[in-house]
Amino acid sequence: MPEGDTIFRTARSVGRALIGKPITGFRSNYPLLTRFHDDTPIIGQTVERVESRGKWLLIHLSGGATLVTHMLMNGSWHLYRIGERWQKPARDMRIVLENRDYQAVAFTVPVARIYTAEALVREKRIPPAGADVLSEEFDPIAAAARLRSCSGEEIGDVLLHQHVLAGVGNVFKSEICFVESVNPFCIVSALNDQQVAALIATAKRLVAANVLEDAGNTIVTYRGQQRRTTRSSSPQDSLWVYGRSGDPCRRCGTSVRHRLQGPDARVTFWCQACQPMPDGSDVDGIAR
């Protein structure tokens, strides 16, 4: 599933192509979207703003409505110049927005809906802008309070709660905990204020470090993306622990471990030596 940095780059590129230009073409195979277009034509409106909120992409239209999509595992937005050949088959198309210069095409996007401004505020699944670690509105103090409200949960799970830190996904979860030497299975209430503040600051820093300028006009979200959390120039050293189970820790040489975590059984990677539990036990509660 794409994480916040991927959606941010997609929003930035789609925005550059669409913002401020009248929409000259719209089509979709989602009945709710086409019904909205029949009642309130999207053609002729202008894209005013494109933003990411965690893993959601929001396209704000001049008529007051917002087109919202979520990629889940296989969705993607592509951007093409008018007349350029699509890189995916037309049968995978779900939404097309075009102006005189560009087509923005959503392929196999499983979640797409139009919201009024009022409905968007009420929608609990979509995090507010202030919760997104890449947003200019992000408030680390408020984020710390949201994190603290999950006091009985494991920090590795809480970092994935989009209402707490929107944009952090499973890769960054493990990497953030490693950088701050926090065991991902540690209960939030066992963390001190300095650790909480450091986790939030590192989350913002690592996600932001992966927001680089796009080369070219075509965006393919998620597949083939190379994230970087270490400072090494070698692509093989891009991540500290994620996906490296059984490999030596880049800090101490201890074998990196992995384990399923949380109700969604998301895989978590960590180094037991660099990330000890506060009480000295291992993640199974056995004293070391």
DAQUI-V68899 format. One record per residue. N is the residue number from 1. RES is the residue in one small letter. D_CENTER is the distance of its C-alpha to the mean C-alpha in Angstrom with 2 decimals. Layout:
((N/RES/D_CENTER) (N/RES/D_CENTER))
//
This chain:
((1/m/8.23) (2/p/5.72) (3/e/2.81) (4/g/2.18) (5/d/5.68) (6/t/6.33) (7/i/5.83) (8/f/7.62) (9/r/10.20) (10/t/10.73) (11/a/11.38) (12/r/13.61) (13/s/15.56) (14/v/16.07) (15/g/17.16) (16/r/19.62) (17/a/21.16) (18/l/21.44) (19/i/21.79) (20/g/25.43) (21/k/26.80) (22/p/28.41) (23/i/26.95) (24/t/29.69) (25/g/28.31) (26/f/26.17) (27/r/26.16) (28/s/24.26) (29/n/25.30) (30/y/23.78) (31/p/26.81) (32/l/25.14) (33/l/23.89) (34/t/27.27) (35/r/29.11) (36/f/27.37) (37/h/28.27) (38/d/31.83) (39/d/32.18) (40/t/30.31) (41/p/30.22) (42/i/27.04) (43/i/29.22) (44/g/30.69) (45/q/27.88) (46/t/25.88) (47/v/22.16) (48/e/22.01) (49/r/18.40) (50/v/14.98) (51/e/11.93) (52/s/8.22) (53/r/7.65) (54/g/4.42) (55/k/3.87) (56/w/7.44) (57/l/9.60) (58/l/12.85) (59/i/16.07) (60/h/18.83) (61/l/22.35) (62/s/25.62) (63/g/27.12) (64/g/24.91) (65/a/22.61) (66/t/18.87) (67/l/17.50) (68/v/14.22) (69/t/12.43) (70/h/9.90) (71/m/9.84) (72/l/10.19) (73/m/11.73) (74/n/13.76) (75/g/13.02) (76/s/12.91) (77/w/14.17) (78/h/17.11) (79/l/19.21) (80/y/22.96) (81/r/26.07) (82/i/28.59) (83/g/30.63) (84/e/28.32) (85/r/28.08) (86/w/24.90) (87/q/23.49) (88/k/22.91) (89/p/25.62) (90/a/26.25) (91/r/26.18) (92/d/22.38) (93/m/22.06) (94/r/20.72) (95/i/20.63) (96/v/22.32) (97/l/22.45) (98/e/24.94) (99/n/27.04) (100/r/29.97) (101/d/27.99) (102/y/24.74) (103/q/23.31) (104/a/19.64) (105/v/19.42) (106/a/16.94) (107/f/17.79) (108/t/17.56) (109/v/14.95) (110/p/15.90) (111/v/14.91) (112/a/16.41) (113/r/18.39) (114/i/20.23) (115/y/20.32) (116/t/22.95) (117/a/22.13) (118/e/23.67) (119/a/21.92) (120/l/18.47) (121/v/19.46) (122/r/20.70) (123/e/17.72) (124/k/16.50) (125/r/13.55) (126/i/11.80) (127/p/11.23) (128/p/13.50) (129/a/12.72) (130/g/14.22) (131/a/11.75) (132/d/8.88) (133/v/9.58) (134/l/9.79) (135/s/12.04) (136/e/15.76) (137/e/16.41) (138/f/14.63) (139/d/17.52) (140/p/17.57) (141/i/20.69) (142/a/19.31) (143/a/16.28) (144/a/18.98) (145/a/20.88) (146/r/18.09) (147/l/17.61) (148/r/21.41) (149/s/21.71) (150/c/20.38) (151/s/23.32) (152/g/24.35) (153/e/21.12) (154/e/20.10) (155/i/17.77) (156/g/15.67) (157/d/15.06) (158/v/14.64) (159/l/11.83) (160/l/9.77) (161/h/11.14) (162/q/8.78) (163/h/12.08) (164/v/12.68) (165/l/9.76) (166/a/6.83) (167/g/3.66) (168/v/5.74) (169/g/6.04) (170/n/9.55) (171/v/10.35) (172/f/9.70) (173/k/11.41) (174/s/14.53) (175/e/14.60) (176/i/14.42) (177/c/17.18) (178/f/19.22) (179/v/19.25) (180/e/20.54) (181/s/22.89) (182/v/21.72) (183/n/22.20) (184/p/19.11) (185/f/21.70) (186/c/23.21) (187/i/23.54) (188/v/22.05) (189/s/25.60) (190/a/26.80) (191/l/24.71) (192/n/26.47) (193/d/25.30) (194/q/25.04) (195/q/22.74) (196/v/20.42) (197/a/20.43) (198/a/19.90) (199/l/16.87) (200/i/15.20) (201/a/16.48) (202/t/15.35) (203/a/11.74) (204/k/11.88) (205/r/14.01) (206/l/12.26) (207/v/8.85) (208/a/11.25) (209/a/13.50) (210/n/11.36) (211/v/11.30) (212/l/14.63) (213/e/16.79) (214/d/16.66) (215/a/19.95) (216/g/21.38) (217/n/20.55) (218/t/18.86) (219/i/15.13) (220/v/14.23) (221/t/10.58) (222/y/9.85) (223/r/13.55) (224/g/15.34) (225/q/12.74) (226/q/14.19) (227/r/12.32) (228/r/14.74) (229/t/15.32) (230/t/19.12) (231/r/21.45) (232/s/23.34) (233/s/23.94) (234/s/24.22) (235/p/21.44) (236/q/22.73) (237/d/22.00) (238/s/18.40) (239/l/17.19) (240/w/19.21) (241/v/19.13) (242/y/16.36) (243/g/18.28) (244/r/21.51) (245/s/23.42) (246/g/27.10) (247/d/26.70) (248/p/28.11) (249/c/26.03) (250/r/25.72) (251/r/27.26) (252/c/29.98) (253/g/30.48) (254/t/30.00) (255/s/28.45) (256/v/24.74) (257/r/24.35) (258/h/21.92) (259/r/21.97) (260/l/20.28) (261/q/19.02) (262/g/18.62) (263/p/19.43) (264/d/16.90) (265/a/18.40) (266/r/15.36) (267/v/16.87) (268/t/17.07) (269/f/18.81) (270/w/21.03) (271/c/24.40) (272/q/26.97) (273/a/29.10) (274/c/26.58) (275/q/24.78) (276/p/27.70) (277/m/27.70) (278/p/29.35) (279/d/32.41) (280/g/32.92) (281/s/32.31) (282/d/30.05) (283/v/27.20) (284/d/29.90) (285/g/31.87) (286/i/34.60) (287/a/36.19) (288/r/36.05))
//
